[in-house]
Each structure stands twice: as C-alpha cells, then as structure tokens.
C-alpha cells in the first residue's frame, strides 16, 4: 500500500496556465520526490490595459511518501 501526500502550490507565468503548472511541478520537484500527479485547482490571470499580463495557477501536487 502506498501512502500519498498532497501539497498546495501557487505559481505564475507570463506565457500560459500550462507553463505556470509546469513551473509549479518543476519547483516542487527540487524538494519533493516521487511526484505522482498534479491537479489544477484554480486558474486566474492579471490584466493590464486590456491585455492578459500574467497567468496564475493554484495546484495540488500528489507525491508518494516512502
């Protein structure tokens, strides 16, 4: 039986929500091993002068505890 743990991570990107999600996983993997999945809980964006300037995600990252 595997024991899994979930952490919540916030990340942002100037490109896309997908890029922000990838950044969240990449940064979390520096200190968390055995990442199994990522769940995008929320998406938002900053707007300046009618243009989207930043994409933000709130993700839940699941990893196995050894």
PDB file of N, CA, C, O and CB in Angstrom:
ATOM      1  N   UNK A   1       0.842  -1.172   0.000  1.00  0.00           N
ATOM      2  CA  UNK A   1       0.000   0.000   0.000  1.00  0.00           C
ATOM      3  C   UNK A   1       0.891   1.241   0.000  1.00  0.00           C
ATOM      4  O   UNK A   1       1.814   1.349   0.808  1.00  0.00           O
ATOM      5  CB  UNK A   1      -0.960  -0.005   1.218  1.00  0.00           C
ATOM      6  N   UNK A   2       0.617   2.159  -0.894  1.00  0.00           N
ATOM      7  CA  UNK A   2       1.373   3.405  -0.972  1.00  0.00           C
ATOM      8  C   UNK A   2       0.697   4.470  -0.122  1.00  0.00           C
ATOM      9  O   UNK A   2      -0.530   4.532  -0.043  1.00  0.00           O
ATOM     10  CB  UNK A   2       1.502   3.880  -2.435  1.00  0.00           C
ATOM     11  N   UNK A   3       1.504   5.302   0.507  1.00  0.00           N
ATOM     12  CA  UNK A   3       0.996   6.440   1.253  1.00  0.00           C
ATOM     13  C   UNK A   3       1.290   7.683   0.433  1.00  0.00           C
ATOM     14  O   UNK A   3       2.436   7.944   0.067  1.00  0.00           O
ATOM     15  CB  UNK A   3       1.632   6.529   2.685  1.00  0.00           C
ATOM     16  N   UNK A   4       0.245   8.443   0.149  1.00  0.00           N
ATOM     17  CA  UNK A   4       0.381   9.627  -0.679  1.00  0.00           C
ATOM     18  C   UNK A   4       0.091  10.871   0.152  1.00  0.00           C
ATOM     19  O   UNK A   4      -0.721  10.841   1.077  1.00  0.00           O
ATOM     20  CB  UNK A   4      -0.558   9.553  -1.896  1.00  0.00           C
ATOM     21  N   UNK A   5       0.764  11.958  -0.191  1.00  0.00           N
ATOM     22  CA  UNK A   5       0.568  13.230   0.475  1.00  0.00           C
ATOM     23  C   UNK A   5       0.285  14.281  -0.591  1.00  0.00           C
ATOM     24  O   UNK A   5       0.750  14.162  -1.725  1.00  0.00           O
ATOM     25  CB  UNK A   5       1.807  13.616   1.339  1.00  0.00           C
ATOM     26  N   UNK A   6      -0.480  15.313  -0.226  1.00  0.00           N
ATOM     27  CA  UNK A   6      -0.834  16.374  -1.158  1.00  0.00           C
ATOM     28  C   UNK A   6      -0.373  17.707  -0.583  1.00  0.00           C
ATOM     29  O   UNK A   6      -0.599  18.007   0.589  1.00  0.00           O
ATOM     30  CB  UNK A   6      -2.364  16.387  -1.438  1.00  0.00           C
ATOM     31  N   UNK A   7       0.282  18.507  -1.437  1.00  0.00           N
ATOM     32  CA  UNK A   7       0.645  19.868  -1.059  1.00  0.00           C
ATOM     33  C   UNK A   7       0.011  20.838  -2.042  1.00  0.00           C
ATOM     34  O   UNK A   7      -0.266  20.483  -3.188  1.00  0.00           O
ATOM     35  CB  UNK A   7       2.187  20.047  -1.019  1.00  0.00           C
ATOM     36  N   UNK A   8      -0.211  22.045  -1.596  1.00  0.00           N
ATOM     37  CA  UNK A   8      -0.796  23.076  -2.447  1.00  0.00           C
ATOM     38  C   UNK A   8       0.302  24.062  -2.830  1.00  0.00           C
ATOM     39  O   UNK A   8       1.061  24.524  -1.978  1.00  0.00           O
ATOM     40  CB  UNK A   8      -1.980  23.804  -1.728  1.00  0.00           C
ATOM     41  N   UNK A   9       0.378  24.381  -4.127  1.00  0.00           N
ATOM     42  CA  UNK A   9       1.429  25.248  -4.639  1.00  0.00           C
ATOM     43  C   UNK A   9       0.803  26.311  -5.544  1.00  0.00           C
ATOM     44  O   UNK A   9      -0.099  26.020  -6.329  1.00  0.00           O
ATOM     45  CB  UNK A   9       2.506  24.425  -5.408  1.00  0.00           C
ATOM     46  N   UNK A  10       1.290  27.536  -5.422  1.00  0.00           N
ATOM     47  CA  UNK A  10       0.872  28.629  -6.295  1.00  0.00           C
ATOM     48  C   UNK A  10       2.015  28.949  -7.247  1.00  0.00           C
ATOM     49  O   UNK A  10       3.178  28.961  -6.841  1.00  0.00           O
ATOM     50  CB  UNK A  10       0.459  29.891  -5.470  1.00  0.00           C
ATOM     51  N   UNK A  11       1.693  29.207  -8.508  1.00  0.00           N
ATOM     52  CA  UNK A  11       2.734  29.537  -9.492  1.00  0.00           C
ATOM     53  C   UNK A  11       2.168  30.505 -10.523  1.00  0.00           C
ATOM     54  O   UNK A  11       0.954  30.639 -10.676  1.00  0.00           O
ATOM     55  CB  UNK A  11       3.275  28.251 -10.191  1.00  0.00           C
ATOM     56  N   UNK A  12       3.084  31.182 -11.231  1.00  0.00           N
ATOM     57  CA  UNK A  12       2.653  32.129 -12.257  1.00  0.00           C
ATOM     58  C   UNK A  12       3.561  32.041 -13.481  1.00  0.00           C
ATOM     59  O   UNK A  12       4.673  31.517 -13.422  1.00  0.00           O
ATOM     60  CB  UNK A  12       2.645  33.564 -11.699  1.00  0.00           C
ATOM     61  N   UNK A  13       3.053  32.567 -14.583  1.00  0.00           N
ATOM     62  CA  UNK A  13       3.809  32.580 -15.837  1.00  0.00           C
ATOM     63  C   UNK A  13       3.302  33.721 -16.706  1.00  0.00           C
ATOM     64  O   UNK A  13       2.130  34.091 -16.639  1.00  0.00           O
ATOM     65  CB  UNK A  13       3.684  31.218 -16.587  1.00  0.00           C
ATOM     66  N   UNK A  14       4.174  34.265 -17.505  1.00  0.00           N
ATOM     67  CA  UNK A  14       3.760  35.285 -18.470  1.00  0.00           C
ATOM     68  C   UNK A  14       3.261  34.644 -19.767  1.00  0.00           C
ATOM     69  O   UNK A  14       2.680  35.328 -20.609  1.00  0.00           O
ATOM     70  CB  UNK A  14       4.927  36.243 -18.769  1.00  0.00           C
ATOM     71  N   UNK A  15       3.484  33.325 -19.936  1.00  0.00           N
ATOM     72  CA  UNK A  15       3.115  32.621 -21.178  1.00  0.00           C
ATOM     73  C   UNK A  15       1.703  32.040 -21.148  1.00  0.00           C
ATOM     74  O   UNK A  15       0.860  32.385 -21.975  1.00  0.00           O
ATOM     75  CB  UNK A  15       4.102  31.506 -21.446  1.00  0.00           C
ATOM     76  N   UNK A  16       1.451  31.120 -20.145  1.00  0.00           N
ATOM     77  CA  UNK A  16       0.182  30.386 -20.151  1.00  0.00           C
ATOM     78  C   UNK A  16      -0.047  29.698 -18.811  1.00  0.00           C
ATOM     79  O   UNK A  16       0.848  29.626 -17.969  1.00  0.00           O
ATOM     80  CB  UNK A  16       0.162  29.348 -21.291  1.00  0.00           C
ATOM     81  N   UNK A  17      -1.268  29.193 -18.631  1.00  0.00           N
ATOM     82  CA  UNK A  17      -1.566  28.408 -17.434  1.00  0.00           C
ATOM     83  C   UNK A  17      -0.783  27.104 -17.455  1.00  0.00           C
ATOM     84  O   UNK A  17      -0.336  26.626 -16.412  1.00  0.00           O
ATOM     85  CB  UNK A  17      -3.079  28.125 -17.326  1.00  0.00           C
ATOM     86  N   UNK A  18      -0.618  26.534 -18.632  1.00  0.00           N
ATOM     87  CA  UNK A  18       0.156  25.297 -18.757  1.00  0.00           C
ATOM     88  C   UNK A  18       1.603  25.518 -18.309  1.00  0.00           C
ATOM     89  O   UNK A  18       2.170  24.689 -17.597  1.00  0.00           O
ATOM     90  CB  UNK A  18       0.119  24.782 -20.212  1.00  0.00           C
ATOM     91  N   UNK A  19       2.186  26.617 -18.721  1.00  0.00           N
ATOM     92  CA  UNK A  19       3.559  26.927 -18.326  1.00  0.00           C
ATOM     93  C   UNK A  19       3.646  27.161 -16.814  1.00  0.00           C
ATOM     94  O   UNK A  19       4.609  26.734 -16.177  1.00  0.00           O
ATOM     95  CB  UNK A  19       4.072  28.167 -19.091  1.00  0.00           C
ATOM     96  N   UNK A  20       2.664  27.826 -16.248  1.00  0.00           N
ATOM     97  CA  UNK A  20       2.641  28.047 -14.797  1.00  0.00           C
ATOM     98  C   UNK A  20       2.558  26.710 -14.053  1.00  0.00           C
ATOM     99  O   UNK A  20       3.199  26.533 -13.017  1.00  0.00           O
ATOM    100  CB  UNK A  20       1.445  28.955 -14.403  1.00  0.00           C
ATOM    101  N   UNK A  21       1.774  25.776 -14.579  1.00  0.00           N
ATOM    102  CA  UNK A  21       1.651  24.449 -13.966  1.00  0.00           C
ATOM    103  C   UNK A  21       2.980  23.706 -14.036  1.00  0.00           C
ATOM    104  O   UNK A  21       3.404  23.089 -13.059  1.00  0.00           O
ATOM    105  CB  UNK A  21       0.543  23.627 -14.662  1.00  0.00           C
ATOM    106  N   UNK A  22       3.631  23.767 -15.184  1.00  0.00           N
ATOM    107  CA  UNK A  22       4.936  23.117 -15.325  1.00  0.00           C
ATOM    108  C   UNK A  22       5.963  23.716 -14.374  1.00  0.00           C
ATOM    109  O   UNK A  22       6.781  22.994 -13.805  1.00  0.00           O
ATOM    110  CB  UNK A  22       5.434  23.231 -16.764  1.00  0.00           C
ATOM    111  N   UNK A  23       5.922  25.030 -14.202  1.00  0.00           N
ATOM    112  CA  UNK A  23       6.839  25.689 -13.270  1.00  0.00           C
ATOM    113  C   UNK A  23       6.584  25.241 -11.826  1.00  0.00           C
ATOM    114  O   UNK A  23       7.525  25.049 -11.057  1.00  0.00           O
ATOM    115  CB  UNK A  23       6.700  27.214 -13.381  1.00  0.00           C
ATOM    116  N   UNK A  24       5.318  25.079 -11.469  1.00  0.00           N
ATOM    117  CA  UNK A  24       4.972  24.628 -10.116  1.00  0.00           C
ATOM    118  C   UNK A  24       5.549  23.240  -9.847  1.00  0.00           C
ATOM    119  O   UNK A  24       6.127  23.000  -8.787  1.00  0.00           O
ATOM    120  CB  UNK A  24       3.440  24.613  -9.924  1.00  0.00           C
ATOM    121  N   UNK A  25       5.393  22.332 -10.799  1.00  0.00           N
ATOM    122  CA  UNK A  25       5.900  20.969 -10.638  1.00  0.00           C
ATOM    123  C   UNK A  25       7.420  20.963 -10.610  1.00  0.00           C
ATOM    124  O   UNK A  25       8.024  20.267  -9.793  1.00  0.00           O
ATOM    125  CB  UNK A  25       5.388  20.064 -11.769  1.00  0.00           C
ATOM    126  N   UNK A  26       8.038  21.728 -11.489  1.00  0.00           N
ATOM    127  CA  UNK A  26       9.499  21.769 -11.546  1.00  0.00           C
ATOM    128  C   UNK A  26      10.083  22.295 -10.241  1.00  0.00           C
ATOM    129  O   UNK A  26      11.052  21.741  -9.723  1.00  0.00           O
ATOM    130  CB  UNK A  26       9.964  22.639 -12.718  1.00  0.00           C
ATOM    131  N   UNK A  27       9.496  23.360  -9.713  1.00  0.00           N
ATOM    132  CA  UNK A  27       9.996  23.932  -8.464  1.00  0.00           C
ATOM    133  C   UNK A  27       9.757  22.980  -7.290  1.00  0.00           C
ATOM    134  O   UNK A  27      10.638  22.802  -6.449  1.00  0.00           O
ATOM    135  CB  UNK A  27       9.324  25.288  -8.192  1.00  0.00           C
ATOM    136  N   UNK A  28       8.577  22.373  -7.230  1.00  0.00           N
ATOM    137  CA  UNK A  28       8.274  21.444  -6.134  1.00  0.00           C
ATOM    138  C   UNK A  28       9.187  20.230  -6.181  1.00  0.00           C
ATOM    139  O   UNK A  28       9.557  19.699  -5.134  1.00  0.00           O
ATOM    140  CB  UNK A  28       6.806  20.998  -6.195  1.00  0.00           C
ATOM    141  N   UNK A  29       9.560  19.777  -7.381  1.00  0.00           N
ATOM    142  CA  UNK A  29      10.390  18.572  -7.508  1.00  0.00           C
ATOM    143  C   UNK A  29      11.817  18.783  -6.988  1.00  0.00           C
ATOM    144  O   UNK A  29      12.564  17.819  -6.820  1.00  0.00           O
ATOM    145  CB  UNK A  29      10.441  18.132  -8.966  1.00  0.00           C
ATOM    146  N   UNK A  30      12.191  20.026  -6.736  1.00  0.00           N
ATOM    147  CA  UNK A  30      13.510  20.297  -6.157  1.00  0.00           C
ATOM    148  C   UNK A  30      13.594  19.838  -4.702  1.00  0.00           C
ATOM    149  O   UNK A  30      14.674  19.504  -4.214  1.00  0.00           O
ATOM    150  CB  UNK A  30      13.829  21.790  -6.248  1.00  0.00           C
ATOM    151  N   UNK A  31      12.456  19.823  -4.014  1.00  0.00           N
ATOM    152  CA  UNK A  31      12.472  19.408  -2.612  1.00  0.00           C
ATOM    153  C   UNK A  31      11.544  18.228  -2.317  1.00  0.00           C
ATOM    154  O   UNK A  31      11.632  17.624  -1.248  1.00  0.00           O
ATOM    155  CB  UNK A  31      12.089  20.572  -1.740  1.00  0.00           C
ATOM    156  N   UNK A  32      10.661  17.900  -3.252  1.00  0.00           N
ATOM    157  CA  UNK A  32       9.713  16.797  -3.059  1.00  0.00           C
ATOM    158  C   UNK A  32      10.003  15.730  -4.105  1.00  0.00           C
ATOM    159  O   UNK A  32      10.060  16.026  -5.299  1.00  0.00           O
ATOM    160  CB  UNK A  32       8.225  17.293  -3.159  1.00  0.00           C
ATOM    161  N   UNK A  33      10.185  14.507  -3.667  1.00  0.00           N
ATOM    162  CA  UNK A  33      10.460  13.399  -4.590  1.00  0.00           C
ATOM    163  C   UNK A  33       9.196  12.553  -4.779  1.00  0.00           C
ATOM    164  O   UNK A  33       8.238  12.660  -4.013  1.00  0.00           O
ATOM    165  CB  UNK A  33      11.631  12.518  -4.060  1.00  0.00           C
ATOM    166  N   UNK A  34       9.217  11.732  -5.792  1.00  0.00           N
ATOM    167  CA  UNK A  34       8.135  10.778  -6.081  1.00  0.00           C
ATOM    168  C   UNK A  34       6.797  11.450  -6.387  1.00  0.00           C
ATOM    169  O   UNK A  34       5.747  10.973  -5.956  1.00  0.00           O
ATOM    170  CB  UNK A  34       7.961   9.841  -4.911  1.00  0.00           C
ATOM    171  N   UNK A  35       6.835  12.565  -7.138  1.00  0.00           N
ATOM    172  CA  UNK A  35       5.589  13.233  -7.522  1.00  0.00           C
ATOM    173  C   UNK A  35       4.821  12.325  -8.471  1.00  0.00           C
ATOM    174  O   UNK A  35       5.368  11.813  -9.447  1.00  0.00           O
ATOM    175  CB  UNK A  35       5.870  14.619  -8.185  1.00  0.00           C
ATOM    176  N   UNK A  36       3.548  12.137  -8.166  1.00  0.00           N
ATOM    177  CA  UNK A  36       2.693  11.248  -8.964  1.00  0.00           C
ATOM    178  C   UNK A  36       1.735  12.001  -9.886  1.00  0.00           C
ATOM    179  O   UNK A  36       1.474  11.561 -11.005  1.00  0.00           O
ATOM    180  CB  UNK A  36       1.898  10.351  -8.047  1.00  0.00           C
ATOM    181  N   UNK A  37       1.205  13.148  -9.411  1.00  0.00           N
ATOM    182  CA  UNK A  37       0.231  13.864 -10.232  1.00  0.00           C
ATOM    183  C   UNK A  37       0.117  15.316  -9.788  1.00  0.00           C
ATOM    184  O   UNK A  37       0.560  15.706  -8.708  1.00  0.00           O
ATOM    185  CB  UNK A  37      -1.140  13.178 -10.161  1.00  0.00           C
ATOM    186  N   UNK A  38      -0.498  16.099 -10.671  1.00  0.00           N
ATOM    187  CA  UNK A  38      -0.784  17.498 -10.351  1.00  0.00           C
ATOM    188  C   UNK A  38      -2.233  17.773 -10.753  1.00  0.00           C
ATOM    189  O   UNK A  38      -2.674  17.372 -11.830  1.00  0.00           O
ATOM    190  CB  UNK A  38       0.217  18.481 -11.087  1.00  0.00           C
ATOM    191  N   UNK A  39      -2.962  18.456  -9.883  1.00  0.00           N
ATOM    192  CA  UNK A  39      -4.354  18.803 -10.115  1.00  0.00           C
ATOM    193  C   UNK A  39      -4.467  20.322 -10.097  1.00  0.00           C
ATOM    194  O   UNK A  39      -4.138  20.957  -9.094  1.00  0.00           O
ATOM    195  CB  UNK A  39      -5.293  18.149  -9.046  1.00  0.00           C
ATOM    196  N   UNK A  40      -4.923  20.901 -11.186  1.00  0.00           N
ATOM    197  CA  UNK A  40      -5.095  22.353 -11.243  1.00  0.00           C
ATOM    198  C   UNK A  40      -6.425  22.688 -10.573  1.00  0.00           C
ATOM    199  O   UNK A  40      -7.501  22.377 -11.083  1.00  0.00           O
ATOM    200  CB  UNK A  40      -5.051  22.884 -12.730  1.00  0.00           C
ATOM    201  N   UNK A  41      -6.312  23.328  -9.421  1.00  0.00           N
ATOM    202  CA  UNK A  41      -7.498  23.654  -8.635  1.00  0.00           C
ATOM    203  C   UNK A  41      -8.131  24.969  -9.088  1.00  0.00           C
ATOM    204  O   UNK A  41      -9.351  25.063  -9.215  1.00  0.00           O
ATOM    205  CB  UNK A  41      -7.141  23.730  -7.156  1.00  0.00           C
ATOM    206  N   UNK A  42      -7.299  25.981  -9.330  1.00  0.00           N
ATOM    207  CA  UNK A  42      -7.805  27.285  -9.749  1.00  0.00           C
ATOM    208  C   UNK A  42      -6.885  27.899 -10.801  1.00  0.00           C
ATOM    209  O   UNK A  42      -5.680  27.651 -10.821  1.00  0.00           O
ATOM    210  CB  UNK A  42      -7.941  28.229  -8.540  1.00  0.00           C
ATOM    211  N   UNK A  43      -7.483  28.701 -11.668  1.00  0.00           N
ATOM    212  CA  UNK A  43      -6.723  29.473 -12.647  1.00  0.00           C
ATOM    213  C   UNK A  43      -7.203  30.916 -12.558  1.00  0.00           C
ATOM    214  O   UNK A  43      -8.392  31.182 -12.381  1.00  0.00           O
ATOM    215  CB  UNK A  43      -6.896  28.896 -14.107  1.00  0.00           C
ATOM    216  N   UNK A  44      -6.257  31.841 -12.684  1.00  0.00           N
ATOM    217  CA  UNK A  44      -6.616  33.254 -12.744  1.00  0.00           C
ATOM    218  C   UNK A  44      -5.580  33.968 -13.598  1.00  0.00           C
ATOM    219  O   UNK A  44      -4.558  33.390 -13.965  1.00  0.00           O
ATOM    220  CB  UNK A  44      -6.702  33.887 -11.313  1.00  0.00           C
ATOM    221  N   UNK A  45      -5.852  35.221 -13.908  1.00  0.00           N
ATOM    222  CA  UNK A  45      -4.924  35.995 -14.728  1.00  0.00           C
ATOM    223  C   UNK A  45      -4.957  37.455 -14.301  1.00  0.00           C
ATOM    224  O   UNK A  45      -5.979  37.964 -13.840  1.00  0.00           O
ATOM    225  CB  UNK A  45      -5.269  35.861 -16.230  1.00  0.00           C
ATOM    226  N   UNK A  46      -3.818  38.115 -14.466  1.00  0.00           N
ATOM    227  CA  UNK A  46      -3.729  39.552 -14.242  1.00  0.00           C
ATOM    228  C   UNK A  46      -3.916  40.248 -15.580  1.00  0.00           C
ATOM    229  O   UNK A  46      -3.432  39.775 -16.608  1.00  0.00           O
ATOM    230  CB  UNK A  46      -2.367  39.948 -13.585  1.00  0.00           C
ATOM    231  N   UNK A  47      -4.621  41.376 -15.560  1.00  0.00           N
ATOM    232  CA  UNK A  47      -4.884  42.123 -16.781  1.00  0.00           C
ATOM    233  C   UNK A  47      -4.413  43.559 -16.593  1.00  0.00           C
ATOM    234  O   UNK A  47      -4.707  44.196 -15.581  1.00  0.00           O
ATOM    235  CB  UNK A  47      -6.392  42.077 -17.150  1.00  0.00           C
ATOM    236  N   UNK A  48      -3.676  44.060 -17.585  1.00  0.00           N
ATOM    237  CA  UNK A  48      -3.224  45.449 -17.590  1.00  0.00           C
ATOM    238  C   UNK A  48      -3.558  46.060 -18.942  1.00  0.00           C
ATOM    239  O   UNK A  48      -3.183  45.517 -19.981  1.00  0.00           O
ATOM    240  CB  UNK A  48      -1.694  45.550 -17.293  1.00  0.00           C
ATOM    241  N   UNK A  49      -4.258  47.180 -18.933  1.00  0.00           N
ATOM    242  CA  UNK A  49      -4.635  47.882 -20.169  1.00  0.00           C
ATOM    243  C   UNK A  49      -5.333  46.963 -21.165  1.00  0.00           C
ATOM    244  O   UNK A  49      -5.069  47.036 -22.365  1.00  0.00           O
ATOM    245  CB  UNK A  49      -3.402  48.492 -20.821  1.00  0.00           C
ATOM    246  N   UNK A  50      -6.215  46.106 -20.682  1.00  0.00           N
ATOM    247  CA  UNK A  50      -6.991  45.228 -21.554  1.00  0.00           C
ATOM    248  C   UNK A  50      -6.247  44.023 -22.075  1.00  0.00           C
ATOM    249  O   UNK A  50      -6.769  43.306 -22.929  1.00  0.00           O
ATOM    250  CB  UNK A  50      -7.489  45.995 -22.693  1.00  0.00           C
ATOM    251  N   UNK A  51      -5.036  43.773 -21.586  1.00  0.00           N
ATOM    252  CA  UNK A  51      -4.235  42.628 -22.029  1.00  0.00           C
ATOM    253  C   UNK A  51      -3.884  41.734 -20.844  1.00  0.00           C
ATOM    254  O   UNK A  51      -3.574  42.224 -19.758  1.00  0.00           O
ATOM    255  CB  UNK A  51      -2.948  43.105 -22.737  1.00  0.00           C
ATOM    256  N   UNK A  52      -3.936  40.434 -21.057  1.00  0.00           N
ATOM    257  CA  UNK A  52      -3.509  39.493 -20.014  1.00  0.00           C
ATOM    258  C   UNK A  52      -1.991  39.588 -19.894  1.00  0.00           C
ATOM    259  O   UNK A  52      -1.270  39.440 -20.882  1.00  0.00           O
ATOM    260  CB  UNK A  52      -3.964  38.013 -20.343  1.00  0.00           C
ATOM    261  N   UNK A  53      -1.514  39.836 -18.677  1.00  0.00           N
ATOM    262  CA  UNK A  53      -0.075  40.010 -18.466  1.00  0.00           C
ATOM    263  C   UNK A  53       0.546  38.882 -17.653  1.00  0.00           C
ATOM    264  O   UNK A  53       1.763  38.697 -17.669  1.00  0.00           O
ATOM    265  CB  UNK A  53       0.184  41.323 -17.776  1.00  0.00           C
ATOM    266  N   UNK A  54      -0.292  38.124 -16.941  1.00  0.00           N
ATOM    267  CA  UNK A  54       0.250  37.040 -16.115  1.00  0.00           C
ATOM    268  C   UNK A  54      -0.828  35.989 -15.882  1.00  0.00           C
ATOM    269  O   UNK A  54      -1.979  36.313 -15.590  1.00  0.00           O
ATOM    270  CB  UNK A  54       0.782  37.584 -14.757  1.00  0.00           C
ATOM    271  N   UNK A  55      -0.434  34.726 -16.018  1.00  0.00           N
ATOM    272  CA  UNK A  55      -1.319  33.596 -15.761  1.00  0.00           C
ATOM    273  C   UNK A  55      -0.938  32.998 -14.409  1.00  0.00           C
ATOM    274  O   UNK A  55       0.245  32.826 -14.114  1.00  0.00           O
ATOM    275  CB  UNK A  55      -1.228  32.523 -16.905  1.00  0.00           C
ATOM    276  N   UNK A  56      -1.936  32.683 -13.591  1.00  0.00           N
ATOM    277  CA  UNK A  56      -1.674  32.133 -12.258  1.00  0.00           C
ATOM    278  C   UNK A  56      -2.450  30.838 -12.067  1.00  0.00           C
ATOM    279  O   UNK A  56      -3.582  30.697 -12.529  1.00  0.00           O
ATOM    280  CB  UNK A  56      -2.050  33.153 -11.156  1.00  0.00           C
ATOM    281  N   UNK A  57      -1.814  29.895 -11.376  1.00  0.00           N
ATOM    282  CA  UNK A  57      -2.480  28.638 -11.046  1.00  0.00           C
ATOM    283  C   UNK A  57      -2.288  28.317  -9.575  1.00  0.00           C
ATOM    284  O   UNK A  57      -1.272  28.652  -8.965  1.00  0.00           O
ATOM    285  CB  UNK A  57      -1.946  27.491 -11.920  1.00  0.00           C
ATOM    286  N   UNK A  58      -3.284  27.663  -9.033  1.00  0.00           N
ATOM    287  CA  UNK A  58      -3.229  27.089  -7.696  1.00  0.00           C
ATOM    288  C   UNK A  58      -3.368  25.590  -7.935  1.00  0.00           C
ATOM    289  O   UNK A  58      -4.424  25.122  -8.362  1.00  0.00           O
ATOM    290  CB  UNK A  58      -4.371  27.674  -6.712  1.00  0.00           C
ATOM    291  N   UNK A  59      -2.301  24.835  -7.660  1.00  0.00           N
ATOM    292  CA  UNK A  59      -2.310  23.404  -7.970  1.00  0.00           C
ATOM    293  C   UNK A  59      -2.133  22.565  -6.712  1.00  0.00           C
ATOM    294  O   UNK A  59      -1.586  23.027  -5.710  1.00  0.00           O
ATOM    295  CB  UNK A  59      -1.211  23.070  -8.979  1.00  0.00           C
ATOM    296  N   UNK A  60      -2.601  21.339  -6.782  1.00  0.00           N
ATOM    297  CA  UNK A  60      -2.367  20.359  -5.733  1.00  0.00           C
ATOM    298  C   UNK A  60      -1.443  19.295  -6.332  1.00  0.00           C
ATOM    299  O   UNK A  60      -1.754  18.694  -7.360  1.00  0.00           O
ATOM    300  CB  UNK A  60      -3.726  19.732  -5.197  1.00  0.00           C
ATOM    301  N   UNK A  61      -0.315  19.076  -5.678  1.00  0.00           N
ATOM    302  CA  UNK A  61       0.663  18.110  -6.145  1.00  0.00           C
ATOM    303  C   UNK A  61       0.646  16.917  -5.205  1.00  0.00           C
ATOM    304  O   UNK A  61       0.779  17.061  -3.989  1.00  0.00           O
ATOM    305  CB  UNK A  61       2.082  18.739  -6.229  1.00  0.00           C
ATOM    306  N   UNK A  62       0.479  15.726  -5.793  1.00  0.00           N
ATOM    307  CA  UNK A  62       0.425  14.493  -5.025  1.00  0.00           C
ATOM    308  C   UNK A  62       1.733  13.747  -5.195  1.00  0.00           C
ATOM    309  O   UNK A  62       2.236  13.593  -6.307  1.00  0.00           O
ATOM    310  CB  UNK A  62      -0.769  13.615  -5.460  1.00  0.00           C
ATOM    311  N   UNK A  63       2.290  13.274  -4.052  1.00  0.00           N
ATOM    312  CA  UNK A  63       3.534  12.517  -4.102  1.00  0.00           C
ATOM    313  C   UNK A  63       3.497  11.368  -3.111  1.00  0.00           C
ATOM    314  O   UNK A  63       2.771  11.396  -2.117  1.00  0.00           O
ATOM    315  CB  UNK A  63       4.731  13.424  -3.818  1.00  0.00           C
ATOM    316  N   UNK A  64       4.302  10.356  -3.412  1.00  0.00           N
ATOM    317  CA  UNK A  64       4.353   9.168  -2.564  1.00  0.00           C
ATOM    318  C   UNK A  64       5.361   9.372  -1.439  1.00  0.00           C
ATOM    319  O   UNK A  64       6.481   9.831  -1.664  1.00  0.00           O
ATOM    320  CB  UNK A  64       4.718   7.921  -3.395  1.00  0.00           C
ATOM    321  N   UNK A  65       4.948   9.027  -0.236  1.00  0.00           N
ATOM    322  CA  UNK A  65       5.833   9.078   0.924  1.00  0.00           C
ATOM    323  C   UNK A  65       6.460   7.707   1.094  1.00  0.00           C
ATOM    324  O   UNK A  65       5.750   6.711   1.234  1.00  0.00           O
ATOM    325  CB  UNK A  65       5.064   9.511   2.218  1.00  0.00           C
ATOM    326  N   UNK A  66       7.773   7.648   1.081  1.00  0.00           N
ATOM    327  CA  UNK A  66       8.482   6.365   1.214  1.00  0.00           C
ATOM    328  C   UNK A  66       8.787   6.063   2.668  1.00  0.00           C
ATOM    329  O   UNK A  66       9.378   5.027   2.973  1.00  0.00           O
ATOM    330  CB  UNK A  66       9.783   6.377   0.400  1.00  0.00           C
TER     331      UNK A  66
END
